[in-house]
Amino acid sequence: MKMNTDKPLVWLHTEVKTPPFSLKARLECGYLLRQLQQGENLSLPASRPMPSIGLRCHELRIIDENTTWRVVYRVEQDCVVIAHVFKKKTQKTPKDVMELCRRRLSAYDQL
């Protein structure tokens, strides 16, 4: 009998659903999150580190039809914490988004 060792996803806020994600983008995001749950380390172009938010923080990069989505996450030993999902409109991640992610992860750490 195979033991399920997948890490659960812990959603601190927001979600990935259609709409606003296209079906294709939602499926891609789900596939990438599944890889993270199974312990895989993702790299560019799918994911990039976000040390400006915190240790072990990354963002998934999902290219949709006319939109670019980001999913900010942190890999823990026992789970994958999703801090925020947002529509990327500028080259740099907005400071308010980074601060929001830091606050949510800090509150999570306090629990």
C-alpha positions as CSV (number, residue, x, y, z in Angstrom):
1,M,0.0,0.0,0.0
2,K,1.4,3.4,-1.1
3,M,1.4,6.1,1.5
4,N,0.2,9.6,0.4
5,T,3.1,11.9,1.1
6,D,1.8,14.9,-0.9
7,K,2.0,18.2,0.9
8,P,-1.3,19.9,1.4
9,L,-1.9,23.4,0.0
10,V,-2.7,26.0,2.7
11,W,-4.6,29.0,1.1
12,L,-4.2,32.1,3.1
13,H,-6.3,34.2,0.8
14,T,-7.6,34.1,-2.8
15,E,-8.0,31.1,-5.1
16,V,-7.4,29.9,-8.6
17,K,-10.7,29.5,-10.5
18,T,-12.3,30.0,-13.9
19,P,-13.1,32.9,-14.4
20,P,-11.0,35.0,-14.1
21,F,-8.4,32.4,-15.0
22,S,-8.9,30.8,-18.4
23,L,-9.4,27.1,-18.2
24,K,-6.0,26.6,-19.8
25,A,-4.3,28.8,-17.2
26,R,-6.2,27.2,-14.3
27,L,-5.1,23.8,-15.4
28,E,-1.4,24.9,-15.8
29,C,-1.5,26.4,-12.3
30,G,-3.0,23.3,-10.9
31,Y,-0.4,21.2,-12.6
32,L,2.4,23.3,-11.1
33,L,0.9,23.3,-7.7
34,R,0.6,19.5,-7.9
35,Q,4.3,19.3,-8.7
36,L,5.1,21.4,-5.6
37,Q,2.8,19.1,-3.5
38,Q,4.9,16.1,-4.6
39,G,8.1,17.8,-3.5
40,E,9.5,19.0,-6.8
41,N,11.6,22.1,-7.0
42,L,10.4,24.4,-9.8
43,S,12.6,27.0,-11.5
44,L,12.3,29.5,-14.3
45,P,10.3,30.0,-16.4
46,A,7.5,28.4,-14.2
47,S,8.7,29.7,-10.9
48,R,11.2,32.2,-9.5
49,P,12.5,32.9,-6.0
50,M,11.1,35.9,-4.1
51,P,13.6,36.5,-1.3
52,S,12.3,40.0,-1.0
53,I,9.2,38.5,0.5
54,G,10.9,35.9,2.7
55,L,12.8,32.7,3.0
56,R,11.6,29.8,0.8
57,C,9.2,32.2,-1.0
58,H,8.6,32.0,-4.7
59,E,6.1,33.0,-7.3
60,L,4.5,30.8,-10.0
61,R,4.3,32.6,-13.3
62,I,1.2,31.8,-15.3
63,I,0.7,33.3,-18.7
64,D,-3.0,33.5,-19.6
65,E,-4.6,34.8,-22.8
66,N,-4.2,38.5,-22.2
67,T,-3.1,38.4,-18.5
68,T,-0.1,37.3,-16.5
69,W,-0.9,35.8,-13.2
70,R,1.3,35.3,-10.2
71,V,0.9,32.9,-7.3
72,V,3.1,33.7,-4.3
73,Y,3.9,30.6,-2.3
74,R,6.3,29.3,0.4
75,V,7.4,25.7,0.6
76,E,7.3,24.4,4.2
77,Q,8.4,20.9,5.3
78,D,4.8,19.8,5.7
79,C,2.8,21.9,3.3
80,V,2.8,24.6,0.5
81,V,1.5,27.9,1.7
82,I,-0.2,30.1,-0.9
83,A,0.0,33.7,0.3
84,H,-1.5,35.5,-2.7
85,V,-2.8,35.2,-6.3
86,F,-2.7,38.4,-8.4
87,K,-2.8,39.8,-11.9
88,K,0.6,41.1,-12.8
89,K,0.3,44.5,-14.5
90,T,3.9,45.9,-14.2
91,Q,7.4,44.6,-14.7
92,K,8.2,44.7,-10.9
93,T,6.0,43.2,-8.2
94,P,4.2,46.0,-6.6
95,K,5.4,46.9,-3.1
96,D,1.9,46.7,-1.6
97,V,1.6,43.1,-2.9
98,M,5.0,42.1,-1.4
99,E,4.0,43.7,2.0
100,L,0.6,42.0,1.9
101,C,2.4,38.6,1.4
102,R,4.8,39.3,4.2
103,R,1.9,40.2,6.6
104,R,-0.1,37.1,5.7
105,L,2.9,34.8,6.1
106,S,3.9,36.4,9.4
107,A,0.3,35.9,10.7
108,Y,0.5,32.3,9.5
109,D,3.8,31.8,11.4
110,Q,2.2,33.2,14.6
111,L,-0.4,30.4,14.5
